[in-house]
Amino acid sequence: MEAESIWEKVQAKLKAFVRAKVRDEASADDVLQEIFIKMHQNLHQLRAEEKAEYWLFRIAQNAVNDHFRQRKTQALPVPALVEPAPTEEEEQVQALTEEVAQWLPFMLELLPDKYRQALYLTEVEGISQRELAEKLGISYSGAKSRVQRGREKLRDIVLQCCEVATDKYGNVLGYQPREAGSEENVEEEEEECC
């Protein structure tokens, strides 16, 4: 697989994704460069070229997280305002949330086209719902509705795969894969998990 051809196909999408997360243009360019380097270092791990985009977005999400962690450690805190270090439990919740977030690009593929497109454009590429409405030629309320329904459908897909427990902020507290052939009512599980 040619790294440069893969990069050329997704560079613009990655840049939009990173710019939506990292508001400072120079820092966003640094993160993008870090993604490019990690892609080259880990290209041997990519088994199927058609999965390259999702693989790169996982690398991008991790690079953005690393950027914010690094920025946090580089900042010189005012002694009176120092936040306590995260507890082991908080770190575990963060790790679980990041792990589950890595499933989402693959699960997006299971959505009907109109919902997959709406979520991809808003959540991955970072465009606003108003921009989505203009791009798709639908009303703003229609775009909002499509994104909301897409999120609900994506959530249903996740809950069909696994039981996921979250706190009121959406942080993942734990998950357990469902047993094959389990016919449990997903709607009941959603109420228990959230």
C-alpha positions as CSV (number, residue, x, y, z in Angstrom):
1,M,0.0,0.0,0.0
2,E,1.3,3.4,-0.9
3,A,1.3,5.8,2.0
4,E,1.3,8.9,-0.1
5,S,-1.8,7.8,-2.1
6,I,-3.7,6.9,1.0
7,W,-2.7,10.3,2.5
8,E,-3.8,12.2,-0.5
9,K,-7.3,10.6,-0.4
10,V,-8.0,11.5,3.2
11,Q,-5.8,14.5,4.0
12,A,-8.5,17.1,3.5
13,K,-11.0,15.2,5.6
14,L,-8.4,14.7,8.3
15,K,-7.5,18.3,8.3
16,A,-11.2,19.3,8.7
17,F,-11.5,16.8,11.5
18,V,-8.4,18.1,13.4
19,R,-9.3,21.7,12.8
20,A,-12.8,21.1,14.3
21,K,-11.1,19.7,17.5
22,V,-7.9,21.9,17.6
23,R,-8.9,25.5,17.1
24,D,-5.4,26.9,16.8
25,E,-4.3,26.5,13.1
26,A,-0.6,26.1,13.9
27,S,-1.3,23.4,16.5
28,A,-3.7,21.7,14.1
29,D,-1.0,21.6,11.5
30,D,1.4,20.0,14.1
31,V,-1.2,17.4,14.9
32,L,-1.8,16.7,11.2
33,Q,2.0,16.2,10.8
34,E,2.0,13.8,13.8
35,I,-0.8,11.8,12.2
36,F,1.3,11.6,8.9
37,I,4.3,10.4,10.8
38,K,2.3,7.8,12.8
39,M,0.8,6.6,9.6
40,H,4.2,5.9,8.1
41,Q,5.5,4.3,11.2
42,N,2.5,2.0,11.5
43,L,1.4,1.3,7.9
44,H,2.5,-2.3,8.2
45,Q,-0.4,-2.8,10.7
46,L,-3.0,-1.9,8.0
47,R,-4.2,-5.1,6.5
48,A,-6.9,-3.8,4.1
49,E,-6.5,-0.5,2.1
50,E,-10.3,0.0,2.1
51,K,-10.1,0.4,5.9
52,A,-7.3,3.0,5.7
53,E,-9.6,6.0,6.2
54,Y,-11.1,4.7,9.4
55,W,-7.6,3.6,10.6
56,L,-6.3,7.1,10.0
57,F,-9.2,8.6,11.8
58,R,-8.5,6.5,14.9
59,I,-4.9,7.7,14.7
60,A,-6.2,11.2,14.3
61,Q,-8.4,11.0,17.4
62,N,-5.5,9.6,19.4
63,A,-3.2,12.4,18.2
64,V,-5.8,15.0,19.1
65,N,-6.1,13.5,22.6
66,D,-2.3,13.4,22.9
67,H,-2.1,17.0,21.9
68,F,-4.5,18.1,24.6
69,R,-2.8,15.9,27.2
70,Q,0.6,17.4,26.2
71,R,-0.8,20.9,26.3
72,K,-2.2,20.3,29.8
73,T,1.2,19.1,31.1
74,Q,3.1,22.0,29.5
75,A,0.9,24.6,31.0
76,L,2.4,26.1,34.2
77,P,-0.5,25.9,36.7
78,V,-1.0,28.6,39.3
79,P,-0.4,26.7,42.6
80,A,-3.7,27.8,44.1
81,L,-5.7,26.7,41.1
82,V,-4.0,23.3,40.5
83,E,-6.6,20.6,39.7
84,P,-6.0,17.3,41.5
85,A,-4.6,14.6,39.3
86,P,-7.3,12.3,37.8
87,T,-8.1,9.3,40.0
88,E,-7.5,5.8,38.7
89,E,-11.2,5.5,38.2
90,E,-11.4,8.7,36.1
91,E,-8.5,7.5,34.0
92,Q,-10.2,4.1,33.5
93,V,-13.5,5.8,32.4
94,Q,-11.5,8.0,29.9
95,A,-9.8,4.9,28.5
96,L,-13.1,3.0,28.2
97,T,-14.7,6.0,26.5
98,E,-11.9,6.2,24.0
99,E,-12.0,2.5,23.4
100,V,-15.7,2.5,22.6
101,A,-15.2,5.7,20.4
102,Q,-12.9,3.6,18.2
103,W,-15.7,1.3,17.3
104,L,-17.9,4.0,15.9
105,P,-16.3,4.5,12.4
106,F,-16.9,0.8,11.7
107,M,-20.4,0.9,13.0
108,L,-21.2,4.0,10.9
109,E,-20.9,1.7,7.9
110,L,-24.0,-0.2,9.2
111,L,-26.2,2.8,9.0
112,P,-28.5,3.7,6.0
113,D,-26.7,6.1,3.6
114,K,-28.5,9.3,4.6
115,Y,-27.8,8.8,8.3
116,R,-24.2,7.7,7.8
117,Q,-23.6,10.7,5.6
118,A,-25.1,13.1,8.1
119,L,-23.1,11.7,11.0
120,Y,-19.9,11.4,9.0
121,L,-20.1,15.1,7.9
122,T,-21.0,16.5,11.3
123,E,-19.1,14.2,13.7
124,V,-16.0,13.2,11.7
125,E,-15.5,16.2,9.3
126,G,-16.8,18.6,11.9
127,I,-19.2,20.7,9.8
128,S,-22.2,22.3,11.5
129,Q,-25.7,21.1,11.1
130,R,-26.5,24.3,9.3
131,E,-23.7,23.6,6.8
132,L,-25.0,20.1,6.5
133,A,-28.5,21.4,5.6
134,E,-27.0,23.6,2.9
135,K,-24.7,20.8,1.5
136,L,-27.6,18.3,1.3
137,G,-30.2,20.9,0.1
138,I,-32.5,20.2,3.1
139,S,-34.0,22.4,5.8
140,Y,-32.0,23.2,8.9
141,S,-34.6,21.4,11.0
142,G,-34.4,18.4,8.6
143,A,-30.6,18.3,9.0
144,K,-30.9,18.4,12.8
145,S,-33.5,15.6,12.7
146,R,-31.3,13.5,10.4
147,V,-28.3,13.8,12.7
148,Q,-30.4,13.1,15.8
149,R,-32.0,10.0,14.1
150,G,-28.6,8.9,12.9
151,R,-27.2,9.1,16.5
152,E,-30.2,7.1,17.7
153,K,-29.7,4.4,15.0
154,L,-25.9,4.3,15.8
155,R,-26.7,3.9,19.5
156,D,-29.1,1.0,18.7
157,I,-26.3,-0.7,16.6
158,V,-23.8,-0.3,19.5
159,L,-26.4,-1.7,22.0
160,Q,-27.2,-4.7,19.8
161,C,-23.5,-5.5,19.9
162,C,-22.7,-4.7,23.5
163,E,-24.3,-3.7,26.8
164,V,-22.8,-0.3,27.5
165,A,-23.2,1.6,30.7
166,T,-22.6,5.3,30.7
167,D,-22.8,8.2,33.2
168,K,-25.0,11.2,32.6
169,Y,-22.3,12.9,30.6
170,G,-21.9,10.0,28.2
171,N,-18.7,8.7,29.6
172,V,-18.4,4.9,29.3
173,L,-18.4,3.2,32.7
174,G,-18.2,-0.3,31.3
175,Y,-19.3,-2.6,28.5
176,Q,-19.9,-6.2,27.9
177,P,-20.4,-8.0,24.5
178,R,-23.8,-9.5,24.1
179,E,-24.0,-13.3,23.8
180,A,-24.6,-14.6,20.3
181,G,-28.3,-15.3,19.7
182,S,-29.4,-13.1,22.6
183,E,-32.9,-11.8,21.9
184,E,-33.0,-9.2,24.7
185,N,-35.0,-6.0,24.1
186,V,-32.6,-3.3,23.2
187,E,-34.9,-0.5,24.3
188,E,-35.0,-2.0,27.8
189,E,-31.2,-2.1,27.8
190,E,-30.9,1.5,26.7
191,E,-32.9,2.6,29.8
192,E,-30.7,0.5,32.1
193,C,-27.4,1.7,30.6
194,C,-28.0,5.5,30.5
